[in-house]
Amino acid sequence: MEFIMQSPKEFSLEIEKISIDKRINHMDAVLWYCRNKEIEPESVSRLITKALKEKIEANARELNFLPRQAKLPI
């Protein structure tokens, strides 16, 4: 498959769509995208927007890949 250059916004929308359609978290959606396009995950790092990065970080915290952050009671 051919890797078509995308803007960060287009890439984030694509990952969001994959996440919803496949019912997987955003981190897995990025890996799924890379596997299907036959590209290395490192090559899409520049396309990850701040919002997508925050979603991936939240997914990682839920899976205990990163330490949990303290939350203030609301």
C-alpha positions as CSV (number, residue, x, y, z in Angstrom):
1,M,0.0,0.0,0.0
2,E,1.1,3.5,-0.6
3,F,1.5,6.0,2.2
4,I,-0.2,9.2,1.2
5,M,1.1,12.3,3.0
6,Q,-1.6,13.8,5.2
7,S,-1.9,16.8,7.4
8,P,-2.0,16.2,11.2
9,K,-5.7,17.1,11.3
10,E,-6.5,14.6,8.5
11,F,-4.5,11.9,10.3
12,S,-6.2,12.6,13.6
13,L,-9.6,12.3,12.0
14,E,-8.6,9.0,10.3
15,I,-7.4,7.6,13.7
16,E,-10.6,8.7,15.4
17,K,-12.6,7.0,12.7
18,I,-10.6,3.8,13.0
19,S,-11.0,3.9,16.8
20,I,-14.7,4.2,16.6
21,D,-15.3,1.7,13.7
22,K,-13.0,-1.0,15.1
23,R,-13.9,-0.2,18.8
24,I,-10.3,0.0,19.8
25,N,-8.4,2.6,21.7
26,H,-6.4,5.4,20.0
27,M,-3.0,3.8,20.6
28,D,-4.2,0.6,18.9
29,A,-5.8,2.6,16.1
30,V,-2.5,4.2,15.2
31,L,-0.7,0.8,15.2
32,W,-3.6,-0.7,13.1
33,Y,-3.2,2.2,10.6
34,C,0.5,1.7,10.4
35,R,0.2,-2.0,9.9
36,N,-2.4,-1.6,7.1
37,K,-0.3,1.1,5.3
38,E,2.9,-1.0,5.9
39,I,4.7,1.9,7.5
40,E,6.7,2.2,10.7
41,P,4.9,3.9,13.6
42,E,7.8,6.3,14.0
43,S,7.0,7.7,10.6
44,V,3.6,9.0,11.7
45,S,4.9,10.6,15.0
46,R,5.0,14.1,13.3
47,L,1.3,13.7,12.4
48,I,0.0,13.2,16.0
49,T,-1.8,16.3,17.1
50,K,-1.9,17.5,20.8
51,A,-5.4,16.3,21.2
52,L,-4.6,12.8,19.8
53,K,-1.5,12.7,22.0
54,E,-3.7,13.4,25.1
55,K,-6.1,10.7,24.1
56,I,-3.3,8.2,23.6
57,E,-1.8,9.2,27.0
58,A,-5.2,8.8,28.7
59,N,-5.5,5.3,27.1
60,A,-2.1,4.4,28.4
61,R,-2.9,5.5,31.9
62,E,-6.1,3.4,31.9
63,L,-4.0,0.4,30.8
64,N,-1.5,1.2,33.6
65,F,1.3,1.8,31.0
66,L,1.9,5.2,32.6
67,P,1.4,6.1,36.3
68,R,-1.9,7.5,37.2
69,Q,-2.2,11.2,37.9
70,A,-4.0,12.6,41.0
71,K,-7.5,13.9,40.3
72,L,-9.2,16.6,42.3
73,P,-12.6,15.6,43.6
74,I,-15.4,17.5,41.9
